[in-house]
Amino acid sequence: MEYQIRIHGRGGQGVVTAAEMLSVAAFLEGRHAQAFPTFGSERTGAPVVSFCRISDRPIRTREPIAEPDALIIQDATLLSRIDVPAGVRHVLVNSTRTALELGVSGVTMPASDIALRHVGRPVPNAALLGGFCALTGMVSLESVHEAISGTFPGRVAETNIAAADEAYSYLKEAVRA
């Protein structure tokens, strides 16, 4: 089984790093994984898309993901520019507004607010990975912790792990409600 994730955000939000950490988390669980970005101008604030594939078998394709199983949207202002294909199983949006208010099918969480509390900056990538774990069960929170620790040093890893943990708990509660 191959599971495909497309991550949308803006330069400086950790879109590329999120895909890389997600692929590392899957790899740590013994699966095959692939992560790669696509973007135009390389500047802060410009739209960025990254992709992640997770599979039980080697991954041969290198094409962008047109029909993802999951979308992670790090900046809700991009919703009008994002093609949300029919059949997407999971949509996770960084927003303080509800999915209904945004006009999307899926779930929302205040990932930037969570990151601001823990990391000191509104960089939502680690929080959204924690939320992704809670929403899909595709990778474990423990593997995301390891991927974060392998990406960031010391205190930066600790604060990002705390953001992922809060987001995981937040979404677990929201799904139960």
C-alpha positions, 0 to 999 in steps of 0.5 A: 500500500502506498500513502501519498501526502501533499503539503502546502504552505509558504516559504519559511513555514517548514513545508519542505522540512515537514515532508522530510521529517514525515518520511524519516518517521516512516523510514524509522518504522521500517517502511519505504518513504520519499520526500521532495519539494516543488516551488517557484521563487525561493523566498519567504512567503512564496507558496511552496508544495512538498510531497511525501510518499510512504509505502511497504514496497520500494517507491519507483515513481518520482512524479509530483502527487496529483491525487493525494490521500492526505493534504496538510495545509500550513497556511489557510490563505492558500485554500483558494489556490489549492486543488483538493481532488475528490477522494482525499481521505484526510485534510488537515488545515492550520487555522483557528477557524473551523473547516466549515467556516473555511469551506473545506472537508476535513479538520482544522487546528491552530498549529501556528498558535501551538508552535508560537507557545512552544517554539516561540515562532509561528512555524506550524510544521512540527505541530501539524505532523503531530496532528497528522499522526492523530488524524491518520495513524500513518506514523507513530508520534514516537517516530515523529519525535525521533525524526524531529530530534534528528532534524533539530539540535537540543532545545529546538528539538525539545520545543518542536516535540512539545508542539507536536505532542500538544497538537496530537492531543488537541486533535485526538480530543477534537476527533472524540468530540 
